[in-house]
Amino acid sequence: MKRSAAAAAAALAMALSFPAPAQASGPPAAPAAVVPQVLPIGVAVSALPLAVEDRTGYQRTSFRHWNAGDVPADGCNTRAEVLLAEAVVHPEIGPGCTLTGGTWWSYYDEREVTPAGALDIDHMVPLAEAWDSGAAEWTPARREAYANDQGQPASLVAVTARSNRSKADQDPAEWLPPAPDALCRYGAEWTATKLRWGLAVDELERDRLLDIAAGCGGTDVEFTPAP
């Protein structure tokens, strides 16, 4: 890695690791706007912490998912809100947030999909992989926030059920989307999700992400640290 990339990665790691300086006494300041961070993909991958994965104690039920979503009053759960946000042709919304019609694009396998029931909502970094990578230490509330994260578009993605189930809980060292044109986007979005949530990578995973980055010059990783 070039010296400039190493320096940028080190600066990012420090920014993510250290708390902000204490404020002087006086009226509380208004919350600072959260600004997305944008990094070249190689620098972003190099900023991911390296750790050995451990799945001890994992249960899917440790992550409460498909809760009432970002807008509880709309009657749609997280799954339905993601489908509505990602629709290419918007469906009709019926009682109980039943979705009729609509069209979606599954970028993993470059397929147009309809109806909504033919889609899965994929956790970009699967729940089991998140557990392995740091989420085992989180509170149940934080794991629920992760499993329903709509604060960054890459975190949850509507794809064909077939591609999602082929991926299962595998990381990029074990599975990549079948569409060649999806590779750079997938590597960037995986990296963005791990940076957003402060999750680690294992050695094989990091090496595969660096291989992807080497072939994806000009690709940026955009992420916002999770609250």
C-alpha positions as CSV (number, residue, x, y, z in Angstrom):
1,M,0.0,0.0,0.0
2,K,1.3,3.5,-0.8
3,R,2.5,5.7,2.0
4,S,-0.4,8.2,1.4
5,A,-3.0,5.4,1.6
6,A,-1.4,4.1,4.8
7,A,-1.5,7.6,6.3
8,A,-5.1,8.1,5.3
9,A,-6.1,4.8,6.8
10,A,-4.3,5.6,10.1
11,A,-5.9,9.0,10.3
12,L,-9.3,7.4,9.8
13,A,-8.7,4.8,12.4
14,M,-7.8,7.5,14.9
15,A,-10.9,9.5,14.1
16,L,-13.1,6.5,14.7
17,S,-11.3,5.4,17.9
18,F,-11.0,8.6,19.9
19,P,-13.8,10.6,21.5
20,A,-14.3,14.2,20.7
21,P,-12.7,16.7,23.0
22,A,-14.8,17.8,26.0
23,Q,-16.8,21.0,25.5
24,A,-16.2,24.1,27.6
25,S,-18.8,24.9,30.2
26,G,-21.8,26.9,29.1
27,P,-25.0,26.3,27.2
28,P,-25.0,22.9,25.4
29,A,-24.1,23.1,21.8
30,A,-26.5,22.0,19.1
31,P,-25.7,18.4,17.8
32,A,-23.2,18.5,15.0
33,A,-24.4,17.4,11.6
34,V,-23.2,13.9,10.8
35,V,-21.2,14.1,7.6
36,P,-20.7,11.0,5.4
37,Q,-17.0,10.0,5.0
38,V,-15.8,9.1,1.5
39,L,-12.6,7.1,1.0
40,P,-11.0,5.3,-1.9
41,I,-11.9,1.7,-1.6
42,G,-8.3,0.5,-0.9
43,V,-7.9,3.0,1.9
44,A,-11.3,2.1,3.4
45,V,-10.5,-1.6,3.4
46,S,-7.2,-0.9,5.1
47,A,-8.9,1.0,7.8
48,L,-11.0,-2.0,8.9
49,P,-9.8,-3.6,12.2
50,L,-8.4,-7.1,11.9
51,A,-9.7,-9.8,14.3
52,V,-10.3,-13.5,14.5
53,E,-14.0,-14.4,14.1
54,D,-15.9,-16.3,16.8
55,R,-19.5,-17.5,16.3
56,T,-19.8,-18.8,19.9
57,G,-23.3,-18.2,21.2
58,Y,-24.8,-16.8,17.9
59,Q,-28.6,-17.1,17.4
60,R,-30.5,-15.3,14.7
61,T,-33.0,-14.3,17.4
62,S,-30.3,-12.2,19.0
63,F,-31.1,-9.6,16.3
64,R,-34.7,-8.6,16.3
65,H,-35.4,-7.6,12.8
66,W,-38.3,-6.4,10.6
67,N,-39.6,-4.2,13.4
68,A,-41.9,-1.2,12.9
69,G,-39.4,0.5,10.7
70,D,-38.3,4.1,10.5
71,V,-41.9,5.4,10.3
72,P,-44.0,3.4,12.7
73,A,-47.1,5.3,11.8
74,D,-47.0,4.1,8.2
75,G,-48.0,0.6,9.1
76,C,-45.1,-0.9,7.2
77,N,-42.3,-2.9,8.8
78,T,-38.6,-2.5,7.9
79,R,-38.8,-5.0,5.0
80,A,-41.7,-3.2,3.4
81,E,-40.0,0.2,3.9
82,V,-36.9,-1.0,2.1
83,L,-38.9,-2.4,-0.7
84,L,-40.7,0.9,-1.1
85,A,-37.4,2.9,-1.0
86,E,-35.7,0.7,-3.6
87,A,-38.6,0.1,-6.1
88,V,-37.9,1.1,-9.7
89,V,-41.6,1.1,-10.4
90,H,-43.5,1.7,-7.1
91,P,-46.1,-0.8,-6.0
92,E,-49.6,0.0,-4.8
93,I,-49.9,0.0,-1.0
94,G,-52.9,-1.8,0.4
95,P,-54.3,-2.4,3.9
96,G,-51.6,-3.7,6.3
97,C,-48.9,-2.4,3.9
98,T,-49.6,-5.1,1.4
99,L,-47.6,-4.3,-1.7
100,T,-49.1,-5.1,-5.1
101,G,-47.3,-4.8,-8.4
102,G,-44.0,-2.8,-8.6
103,T,-40.7,-3.7,-10.1
104,W,-37.2,-4.0,-8.5
105,W,-33.6,-4.4,-9.8
106,S,-31.5,-7.1,-8.1
107,Y,-28.0,-6.0,-8.7
108,Y,-26.3,-9.1,-7.4
109,D,-27.5,-11.1,-10.4
110,E,-28.7,-8.2,-12.7
111,R,-32.3,-9.3,-12.8
112,E,-35.6,-7.3,-12.9
113,V,-37.9,-8.7,-10.3
114,T,-41.7,-8.5,-9.7
115,P,-43.7,-9.0,-7.5
116,A,-42.4,-8.0,-4.0
117,G,-42.8,-11.5,-2.7
118,A,-40.0,-12.7,-5.0
119,L,-37.5,-10.6,-3.2
120,D,-35.5,-11.0,0.0
121,I,-34.1,-8.1,2.0
122,D,-30.4,-9.0,2.4
123,H,-28.3,-7.7,5.3
124,M,-25.2,-6.6,3.4
125,V,-23.1,-8.0,6.3
126,P,-25.2,-11.0,7.4
127,L,-26.3,-11.2,11.0
128,A,-24.1,-14.1,11.8
129,E,-21.1,-12.4,10.2
130,A,-21.8,-9.2,12.3
131,W,-21.9,-11.4,15.4
132,D,-18.5,-12.9,14.6
133,S,-17.1,-9.4,13.9
134,G,-18.0,-7.6,17.0
135,A,-21.8,-7.5,17.5
136,A,-21.6,-10.3,20.1
137,E,-20.6,-7.6,22.5
138,W,-23.4,-5.2,21.7
139,T,-26.6,-4.7,23.6
140,P,-29.9,-6.2,22.3
141,A,-31.0,-2.7,21.3
142,R,-27.9,-2.0,19.2
143,R,-28.3,-5.4,17.5
144,E,-31.9,-4.5,16.7
145,A,-30.8,-1.2,15.3
146,Y,-28.2,-3.0,13.1
147,A,-30.8,-5.5,11.8
148,N,-33.2,-2.7,10.8
149,D,-30.7,-0.1,9.6
150,Q,-32.1,2.2,7.0
151,G,-29.7,5.0,7.9
152,Q,-27.3,3.9,5.1
153,P,-28.7,2.6,1.9
154,A,-26.0,-0.1,1.5
155,S,-27.0,-1.8,4.8
156,L,-30.1,-3.5,3.5
157,V,-30.7,-4.4,-0.1
158,A,-33.6,-5.9,-2.0
159,V,-32.3,-8.9,-4.1
160,T,-33.6,-12.1,-5.6
161,A,-34.4,-14.7,-3.0
162,R,-32.1,-17.1,-5.0
163,S,-29.0,-14.8,-4.7
164,N,-29.7,-14.0,-1.1
165,R,-30.0,-17.7,-0.1
166,S,-26.9,-18.6,-2.1
167,K,-25.0,-15.9,-0.1
168,A,-26.4,-17.0,3.2
169,D,-24.0,-15.9,6.0
170,Q,-20.8,-16.0,3.9
171,D,-18.3,-13.1,3.7
172,P,-16.5,-12.0,0.5
173,A,-13.8,-14.6,0.9
174,E,-16.5,-17.3,0.5
175,W,-19.2,-15.7,-1.7
176,L,-19.4,-12.8,-4.3
177,P,-22.4,-11.8,-6.4
178,P,-22.6,-13.7,-9.7
179,A,-22.9,-10.6,-11.9
180,P,-19.3,-9.4,-12.8
181,D,-20.4,-5.8,-12.9
182,A,-21.6,-6.0,-9.3
183,L,-18.2,-6.7,-7.8
184,C,-16.9,-3.2,-7.2
185,R,-20.2,-2.0,-5.8
186,Y,-20.5,-5.1,-3.5
187,G,-17.0,-4.7,-2.2
188,A,-17.6,-1.0,-1.5
189,E,-20.9,-1.6,0.2
190,W,-19.6,-4.4,2.4
191,T,-16.7,-2.3,3.5
192,A,-19.0,0.7,4.1
193,T,-21.3,-1.4,6.3
194,K,-18.4,-2.7,8.4
195,L,-17.0,0.8,8.8
196,R,-20.4,2.2,9.7
197,W,-20.8,-0.3,12.6
198,G,-17.2,-0.6,13.7
199,L,-17.1,-4.3,12.7
200,A,-13.8,-6.2,12.2
201,V,-12.6,-8.4,9.3
202,D,-10.7,-11.6,9.4
203,E,-7.5,-12.1,7.4
204,L,-9.0,-14.0,4.5
205,E,-11.9,-11.5,4.2
206,R,-9.5,-8.6,4.3
207,D,-7.3,-10.1,1.6
208,R,-10.3,-10.7,-0.7
209,L,-11.5,-7.2,-0.2
210,L,-8.0,-5.8,-1.0
211,D,-8.0,-8.0,-4.2
212,I,-11.4,-6.5,-5.1
213,A,-10.1,-3.0,-4.4
214,A,-7.1,-3.5,-6.6
215,G,-9.4,-4.1,-9.6
216,C,-11.8,-1.3,-8.7
217,G,-9.7,1.9,-9.1
218,G,-11.9,5.0,-8.9
219,T,-14.5,3.3,-6.6
220,D,-15.2,5.2,-3.4
221,V,-16.6,3.9,-0.1
222,E,-19.1,6.3,1.5
223,F,-20.3,5.6,5.1
224,T,-21.7,7.4,8.1
225,P,-20.7,6.0,11.5
226,A,-23.8,4.6,13.2
227,P,-25.3,6.5,16.2
